[in-house]
Amino acid sequence: MMSLLRIALLFVFMTGIASAQAPTRASAEPLPADRIVAVVNDEVITLYELRNRVEAAVSQLRRQGTPLPPRDVLEQQMLERMVMDKVQLQHARDIGVRVDDAQLDQAIQRIAASNNLSMGQFRQALERDGMQFAKFREDIRNEMIIVRVREREVDSKIVISEGEIDNYLQSEAGKGGTAEQFEVAHILLRSPESASPEQIGTLRAKADQILERAAKGENFSQLAAAYSDAPDGLQGGSLGMRPLDRLPGIFADAVVRLKVGEVAPLLRSPNGFHIVKLVNKRGGAGVEAVQQTHARHILIKVNELVSDAEALHKLEGLYDRIVHGESFAELARLHSQDGSATKGGDLGWIYPGDTVPEFERAMDALKPGEVSRPVKSPFGYHLIEVLERRVQEASSDRQRNAARQALRERKLDESYQDWLRQARDRAYVELKLEDR
């Protein structure tokens, strides 16, 4: 869950813009009129909205200590990100993906709890940071919607073949390189799906120029904030510290040849051009054993007859009953809609990669004996209890399952960027920032 600071950086509402632009008594200079800076299908983005987002980005970059790119470059990059957000939200509306108020309230309560704050304290903290609570709610709602669109349109469609698993297990990562951790940063210059050779040539020339600047030691975070079309551009393009098998394949093949601080030669994928830097790495010993988790769960499925809100409400009631001493196993037998119900929800020993990412993340955050609040996955909502943990060598079947999960995660970023590019190309977009 995002920290309060990160939320503040992502969603800070700059209330001082209007006052900063207001004329003094001695000045007769009029206020600049608001205008449309982009048309996205049947909606518009205004200059006022863009300036709010840019000011929030400037605040974020300053807090991170990242040198600021030129204002006009930052405006262009932020406008493109706003276009991409609007394209995804419009697609969500068209296919019926939504987040109701009950789900939104639950998410905000979890954010407040993760910061050890009551809802009242959390709201006051947001307001002290200059954020209007109503706008914060809608920003969180939109983020949740975009996540659900990604899960529906990308995550659920990833397919891993047995041949890919065989090849992976023979690769450097599959033979034990996963213990080595790589901190990678990247810049993506996205190319349209129907780009002409001339457009590709222009984009390559731009990428070559940025690559040259990065290779000479120019601040990579600043370059990413100014030029990257990837969603993590304002975070300096950082992918964090990951094992080799959790990096996109095109990145993994490049970074193993790099020394810390080096930038790879320009990479090309169907999504465009990539500039990749190895920021740091650690470890390197092979891993012979993995942590297993003995867990059980209660599943309430969401379908045509049971809404998200109804499933969530039912599990909240079951959670309260468990907290007050009722048997998890007995409630699972009575209410769970999973095949494990007859065993009291017992899933046995679970290896990493055995479950969907949403379930695994929630399970891994629990201590033995701890029960989660309702967790959403593609199957519905779960209550999860961790019974115990152990470390044990993985069998060949488990190694294949781990390989499948590693390959799936490797494909996710690439597939999501590909889907974004296609969605952007299908939309009617008219940029008017340069119009004066």
C-alpha positions, 0 to 999 in steps of 0.5 A: 500500500502506498505511503502517505508521502507517496500519495501526497507526491502523486496527488498533491493539489496545488491550491496556490496556482491561482493566487500565484497568477493573480495580478496585484493592484498595481498591475493591469495585466489580465489573468490568462484564460483557461483553454483546451490543451488536448481533446481525447475522444469525447473529452478535453484536458484544460490548461488549468488541469495540466498546470495542476498536474505539472505543479504536483510533478514539480513538487514530487521531483523536488522532494526526490531531489531530482533536477527539474527538466525544462518547464515546456518539456515537463508540460509536454510529458505530463500532457501525454501521461494525462492523455494516457490516463484518460484513454484508459478511464474511457476504455474502463467506462466503455467495458463497464469497469468501475469502482463504487463508493463502498470499494473506494471507502475500503481502499482509503481506510486501508491507506489510512490504516497503513499509515497508522491514522484514523480516517479523521487524522488521515483527512487532516493530514491530506488537507495539511499537504494541500489536498482536497479530500474529494479530489483525493478520493477521485484520484484514488478511484481512477487509479483503482479503475486503471489497475482493474483495466490492466488486470482485465485487458492484460494480466488475465491474458498472459499465456506461458507455454511449456516450451518457454518454461523449458527454455527458461530453466536452461537460461542463466536466470533459471539455473540460479541467477535469480538470487542476484538482484539488479536495480534498473532504470529505463526510459521508453520512447513509445512509437505508434503502432502504425508509425511510418519509417520516417516517424521511426527514424525521427524517434530513433534519432531522438532516442540516440541523443538521449542515450548519448546524454545518459552515457556521458553521465547526465542525470538519468532521473532527470532524463526519464522525467523529461522524456520517458513515456513509461508511467514510472518516468516521474520516479526516474524510470526506476524499476526498483531492485529485482532478480533477473527473472523479474525483469522484462526479457529485453532488459534482462538480456542487456543488464547482465552485460553491464557494469554498475553505472553503465547504460546499455546500447539502444534497445528496440521492442514493438513498443518503441525504443528503450534506454536502460541503465544498471544502477546497482546490483547485489547478491549472486549466490544460487538459491536452493530452497524456497519459503513455503506458506501453509494457508487457508482462505474463504472465497466469495465469488463476484458474478452476475448475482453477487456484486463487488459490494455484496461480496465485500460486505459478506466477507467483512461480516465473516472477518468480524466473526473470526476476530471475535473467536469463531472458527475460521475452518467452520466458516470456510466450510459454510460460506467459502465458494472454493473447492477447499471449503470441505477442508476448512479452506485449507490450501496446504503448502503454497510455493511462490508463484502458486497463486495469483499475484494479488493473493500472494502479496496479501498472504506474504504480508501476513504473520502466522496466525494472522487473518487478512481483511478482504482481498480482491483477486480475479476470482472474487474476494478472499479472507486469508489466514497464514497458519505456518511457514517453512523453508524447503528445497523446491521439487522439479514441479515447483521449479516449473511453477516458479519459472512460469510465474517468473515468465509471467511477471517478465511479460506483464510490463511488456504486454501492458506497454503494448496494450497502452500503445494500441489503445492510444493509437485507437483513440482520437487525440488532438494536442493543442498545447502549442496553440496560442 
